Amino acid sequence: MIKLLRRLLTASSTTEFCESCAQVCTSQCRANALLDQARTRALQLPSRF
């Protein structure tokens, strides 16, 4: 699923300023940043066990 998400997020070939790495970056960098944010949010959720 992560591979599919990464592939979908990197489909765009545009380059823009990325706040996560503070430089001009590619869609691959943005995809990695979004995955890191999703992981961080998931780890901060209260445990249901």
VEXDREN-2710 file (C-alpha; in Angstrom, 1 decimal):
% VEXDREN-2710
k/r/px/py/pz
1/MET/0.0/0.0/0.0
2/ILE/2.8/2.4/0.8
3/LYS/4.3/1.7/-2.7
4/LEU/1.0/2.5/-4.3
5/LEU/0.6/5.7/-2.3
6/ARG/4.2/6.7/-3.2
7/ARG/3.5/6.0/-6.9
8/LEU/0.3/8.0/-6.9
9/LEU/2.0/11.0/-5.1
10/THR/5.0/11.0/-7.4
11/ALA/2.9/10.9/-10.6
12/SER/3.3/14.7/-11.0
13/SER/6.6/15.8/-12.5
14/THR/6.5/19.4/-11.2
15/THR/9.2/20.9/-9.0
16/GLU/8.4/23.4/-6.3
17/PHE/9.6/24.7/-3.0
18/CYS/9.3/22.1/-0.2
19/GLU/8.9/23.2/3.3
20/SER/9.9/19.9/4.9
21/CYS/13.4/20.0/3.4
22/ALA/13.6/23.8/2.9
23/GLN/14.7/23.6/-0.7
24/VAL/13.4/23.2/-4.2
25/CYS/12.5/19.5/-4.5
26/THR/10.7/17.0/-6.6
27/SER/7.5/15.1/-6.2
28/GLN/9.4/12.2/-4.7
29/CYS/10.6/14.4/-1.8
30/ARG/7.0/15.6/-1.3
31/ALA/5.7/12.0/-1.3
32/ASN/8.3/11.0/1.3
33/ALA/7.4/14.0/3.5
34/LEU/3.7/13.1/3.3
35/LEU/4.4/9.5/4.2
36/ASP/6.5/10.7/7.2
37/GLN/3.7/13.0/8.3
38/ALA/1.2/10.1/8.1
39/ARG/3.4/7.8/10.1
40/THR/3.9/10.5/12.7
41/ARG/0.2/11.1/13.0
42/ALA/-0.5/7.4/13.2
43/LEU/2.0/7.0/16.0
44/GLN/0.5/9.8/18.0
45/LEU/-3.0/8.3/17.9
46/PRO/-4.1/6.9/21.3
47/SER/-3.8/3.1/21.5
48/ARG/-7.0/1.1/21.4
49/PHE/-5.5/-1.8/23.3
END
